[in-house]
């Protein structure tokens, strides 16, 4: 989820290259709506969003999906600003912008290891697990 269309397209290409099936959302409301209608393994959230910011969006997604059998998606914050302690209460990982493909892959793998959702596709061993992402 990112309000910048160029960032969304770049992230989409990176995730597809890593083997993920990808949807995207341009704002918090669209991301929340997508999570209500589909089950995602991973949600990458830009923290600096107009309207509903990334923290509020992630909190709403976490609250809405906590009763799901999977425990809800793995949530990763993406931001050009520094990581804050309050990110840990909502997010499973943090990715500083700008980032390269290997940093994205490492961040996803670390966040998924911490979360270990039931039913999540297993890691291929040479990179992050694959699944569906927004």
PyMOL commands that set and color helices and strands:
alter all, ss='L'
color gray80, all
select helices_A, chain A and resi 5-17+28-37+54-65+85-89+101-115
alter helices_A, ss='H'
color red, helices_A
select strands_A, chain A and resi 21-22+42-46+74-79+93-96+132-133
alter strands_A, ss='S'
color yellow, strands_A
deselect
rebuild
show_as cartoon
